[in-house]
Amino acid sequence: MSEIGNLTLYREKSTVHRFDDVGDEDGGDPILEFRANRLTIPLTLGDHTYQCVVRGQNIPTTLRIAGLVIDQFRRDPNMIVEAKDFDWESRWVRKLSQYEANYNPDTWVSIHIDGETVFSTGDASFDIIEEVESLAAGGDVSDAIINEAASNIVGALEDLAVEHDSQTAFVFTQFAAYHRAAILERKGGNTGSFLDRVQMLVEKDAISETNITPSQVAAARVRKRDLMQQIIGFERAHKVTYRPERPTFT
């Protein structure tokens, strides 16, 4: 028997300071600081539940790599046993859009099973995330885990102060007759899309102060059109109910 549990995505930010720096007026420079999205997927095969964690630089890519894991698990649940030997790379490359390849080359994702990293596109700075996941082993990430991971990376120090913030951003729950997804968006009271921000910059005559190019704006419009077609196609193929109302998807 194979089963996929509920999905929960967290937006996390972790900062590690020395105690001596905490009292500084400017807070001091952190020893370590990293942000990442973290999504948990319990995958049950037989009598064992594998705690799968996927991470990513942004929410869309994190959800996409999670979808890839779920698709492969549904096709062949036994792949989870030897997930480290699976060809994740070629499948992930096919999931990336041309827009991301051209304008967000720093996008990264990773997959961890019971604390072991089975796939990662991260660079050398990814060590801290691998250490955190090894210690968490699929469970919740706490201040204590961040503290221990930081000590293992920078050396066993006794004067570390940890600030770890984790906010739920996405929850997907499966029921027998339907599925439910909840997205919690937090932008400091501001909402808007990439194109909205560009329009605001144009109105303020500040577009020249950014690295946004006309070709990127055109590519973003094409990407938005493609995504809208996918959303409309999904709505036609399935019965979708939005609460409180359908988003404008701008």
C-alpha positions as CSV (number, residue, x, y, z in Angstrom):
1,M,0.0,0.0,0.0
2,S,1.3,3.5,-0.9
3,E,-0.2,6.7,0.4
4,I,0.7,10.4,0.2
5,G,0.0,12.6,3.3
6,N,-0.9,16.2,3.6
7,L,1.5,18.8,2.2
8,T,2.5,21.9,4.1
9,L,4.9,24.6,2.9
10,Y,6.7,26.9,5.2
11,R,8.6,30.1,4.4
12,E,11.6,30.1,6.7
13,K,14.3,32.6,7.6
14,S,17.1,31.7,9.9
15,T,19.8,34.1,11.3
16,V,22.7,33.2,13.6
17,H,24.6,35.8,15.5
18,R,27.2,35.8,18.2
19,F,25.9,36.9,21.6
20,D,28.3,39.9,21.5
21,D,26.7,41.1,18.3
22,V,23.1,40.9,19.5
23,G,23.5,44.0,21.7
24,D,25.1,46.1,18.9
25,E,23.0,49.0,17.7
26,D,23.0,47.6,14.1
27,G,22.7,44.0,15.3
28,G,26.1,43.1,14.0
29,D,26.8,41.0,10.9
30,P,25.3,37.5,11.2
31,I,27.5,34.4,11.1
32,L,25.0,32.6,9.0
33,E,21.8,33.8,7.4
34,F,19.6,31.8,5.0
35,R,16.1,31.9,3.6
36,A,14.3,29.0,2.0
37,N,10.9,27.5,1.4
38,R,10.3,24.1,3.0
39,L,7.6,21.7,2.1
40,T,6.9,18.4,3.9
41,I,5.4,15.3,2.2
42,P,4.8,12.1,4.2
43,L,5.1,9.2,1.8
44,T,3.9,5.8,3.1
45,L,5.0,2.6,1.5
46,G,4.0,-0.6,3.2
47,D,4.5,-0.2,6.9
48,H,7.0,2.7,6.7
49,T,6.3,6.4,6.3
50,Y,9.2,8.2,4.6
51,Q,9.5,11.8,5.7
52,C,10.2,13.7,2.4
53,V,11.1,17.4,2.5
54,V,11.6,19.5,-0.6
55,R,13.1,23.0,-0.5
56,G,13.4,25.8,-3.0
57,Q,14.4,29.4,-3.5
58,N,10.9,30.5,-4.2
59,I,7.4,29.1,-3.6
60,P,6.5,28.2,-7.3
61,T,9.7,26.1,-7.8
62,T,9.3,24.4,-4.4
63,L,5.7,23.4,-5.3
64,R,6.9,22.2,-8.7
65,I,9.6,20.0,-7.3
66,A,7.1,18.6,-4.8
67,G,4.8,17.8,-7.8
68,L,7.6,16.0,-9.4
69,V,8.2,13.9,-6.3
70,I,4.5,13.0,-6.0
71,D,4.2,12.1,-9.7
72,Q,7.2,9.7,-9.5
73,F,5.9,8.2,-6.3
74,R,2.5,7.5,-7.8
75,R,4.0,5.9,-10.9
76,D,6.4,3.8,-8.9
77,P,6.2,3.9,-5.1
78,N,9.2,1.7,-4.7
79,M,11.5,4.4,-6.2
80,I,11.4,6.0,-2.7
81,V,13.6,3.2,-1.4
82,E,16.5,4.2,-3.7
83,A,15.6,7.8,-4.3
84,K,19.2,8.9,-4.3
85,D,19.9,6.9,-7.4
86,F,16.9,8.3,-9.3
87,D,17.5,10.6,-12.2
88,W,16.0,13.8,-10.7
89,E,18.2,16.1,-12.7
90,S,16.8,15.4,-16.2
91,R,13.2,15.5,-14.9
92,W,13.8,18.8,-13.1
93,V,15.4,20.5,-16.1
94,R,12.2,19.7,-18.1
95,K,10.1,21.4,-15.3
96,L,12.0,24.7,-15.6
97,S,10.4,27.3,-17.8
98,Q,12.4,29.3,-20.3
99,Y,11.7,32.5,-18.3
100,E,13.3,31.0,-15.2
101,A,16.2,29.7,-17.2
102,N,16.8,33.2,-18.7
103,Y,16.0,35.5,-15.8
104,N,16.3,33.6,-12.6
105,P,19.4,31.5,-13.0
106,D,19.9,31.3,-9.2
107,T,16.8,29.2,-8.7
108,W,17.6,26.1,-6.7
109,V,15.7,23.1,-5.3
110,S,16.5,20.1,-3.1
111,I,14.9,16.8,-2.0
112,H,15.5,15.2,1.3
113,I,14.3,11.7,2.5
114,D,14.4,11.0,6.2
115,G,17.1,13.6,6.5
116,E,19.3,12.4,3.6
117,T,19.8,14.8,0.7
118,V,18.9,12.8,-2.5
119,F,19.0,15.7,-4.9
120,S,20.2,19.3,-4.9
121,T,20.9,22.0,-7.3
122,G,22.4,24.2,-4.6
123,D,26.0,25.5,-4.5
124,A,28.6,25.4,-1.8
125,S,26.4,27.6,0.5
126,F,23.9,24.8,0.6
127,D,25.9,23.1,3.4
128,I,23.8,24.7,6.1
129,I,20.5,23.4,4.6
130,E,21.9,19.9,4.3
131,E,23.0,20.0,7.9
132,V,19.7,21.3,9.1
133,E,17.8,18.6,7.2
134,S,20.1,15.9,8.4
135,L,19.4,16.9,12.0
136,A,15.6,17.4,11.5
137,A,15.2,14.1,9.7
138,G,12.0,15.2,8.2
139,G,10.6,16.7,11.4
140,D,10.0,20.3,12.4
141,V,13.0,22.7,12.3
142,S,13.5,24.4,15.6
143,D,15.9,27.0,17.1
144,A,17.9,24.2,18.7
145,I,18.4,22.4,15.3
146,I,19.5,25.7,13.7
147,N,21.9,26.3,16.6
148,E,23.4,22.8,16.3
149,A,23.7,23.0,12.5
150,A,25.4,26.3,12.8
151,S,27.8,25.0,15.4
152,N,28.7,22.1,13.1
153,I,29.3,24.4,10.2
154,V,31.2,27.3,11.8
155,G,32.7,25.4,14.7
156,A,31.5,24.4,18.2
157,L,30.7,27.8,19.7
158,E,28.8,28.4,22.9
159,D,27.9,32.0,22.2
160,L,25.5,31.7,19.3
161,A,22.1,33.4,19.3
162,V,19.5,32.0,16.8
163,E,16.5,33.7,15.2
164,H,14.4,31.2,13.3
165,D,11.1,32.4,11.7
166,S,8.7,29.9,10.1
167,Q,5.4,30.9,8.5
168,T,2.9,28.6,6.9
169,A,2.3,29.6,3.3
170,F,0.6,26.6,1.6
171,V,-1.4,23.6,2.8
172,F,-2.8,20.8,0.6
173,T,-5.2,18.3,2.1
174,Q,-6.6,15.2,0.4
175,F,-10.0,13.9,1.0
176,A,-11.8,11.0,-0.5
177,A,-14.1,13.1,-2.7
178,Y,-12.1,16.2,-3.2
179,H,-8.8,18.0,-2.5
180,R,-8.3,21.3,-0.7
181,A,-5.5,23.8,-1.0
182,A,-5.0,27.0,1.1
183,I,-2.5,29.7,0.2
184,L,-1.5,32.3,2.8
185,E,0.1,35.3,1.1
186,R,2.1,37.8,3.2
187,K,3.8,40.8,1.6
188,G,4.0,43.3,4.4
189,G,0.5,44.6,3.6
190,N,1.3,45.0,-0.1
191,T,0.0,42.9,-2.9
192,G,0.8,42.8,-6.6
193,S,2.6,40.9,-9.3
194,F,5.9,41.5,-11.1
195,L,4.1,43.4,-13.9
196,D,2.3,45.5,-11.3
197,R,5.7,46.6,-9.8
198,V,7.1,47.4,-13.2
199,Q,4.1,49.6,-14.0
200,M,4.6,51.4,-10.7
201,L,8.2,52.0,-11.5
202,V,7.3,53.3,-14.9
203,E,4.8,55.8,-13.4
204,K,7.5,57.0,-11.0
205,D,10.0,57.2,-13.8
206,A,12.3,54.8,-11.8
207,I,12.5,51.9,-14.2
208,S,16.0,53.0,-15.3
209,E,17.2,52.5,-11.7
210,T,16.6,48.8,-11.9
211,N,18.1,45.9,-13.9
212,I,14.7,45.2,-15.5
213,T,14.9,45.2,-19.3
214,P,12.2,45.5,-22.0
215,S,13.0,41.9,-23.0
216,Q,12.4,40.7,-19.5
217,V,9.0,42.5,-19.3
218,A,8.0,40.9,-22.7
219,A,9.1,37.5,-21.4
220,A,7.2,37.9,-18.2
221,R,4.0,38.7,-20.2
222,V,4.5,35.5,-22.3
223,R,5.1,33.5,-19.1
224,K,1.9,35.0,-17.5
225,R,-0.1,34.1,-20.6
226,D,1.2,30.5,-20.5
227,L,0.3,30.2,-16.8
228,M,-3.2,31.6,-17.4
229,Q,-3.8,29.0,-20.1
230,Q,-2.7,26.3,-17.7
231,I,-5.1,27.6,-15.0
232,I,-8.0,27.8,-17.4
233,G,-7.3,24.3,-18.7
234,F,-7.3,23.0,-15.1
235,E,-10.6,24.7,-14.3
236,R,-12.2,23.2,-17.4
237,A,-11.0,19.7,-16.5
238,H,-11.9,19.8,-12.9
239,K,-14.6,21.3,-10.6
240,V,-12.9,24.1,-8.8
241,T,-14.3,26.2,-6.0
242,Y,-12.6,29.3,-4.7
243,R,-13.2,30.9,-1.3
244,P,-14.0,33.6,-0.9
245,E,-13.8,34.3,-4.6
246,R,-11.7,33.5,-7.6
247,P,-8.4,35.5,-7.6
248,T,-7.7,37.9,-10.4
249,F,-4.4,36.1,-11.2
250,T,-2.7,39.4,-12.2
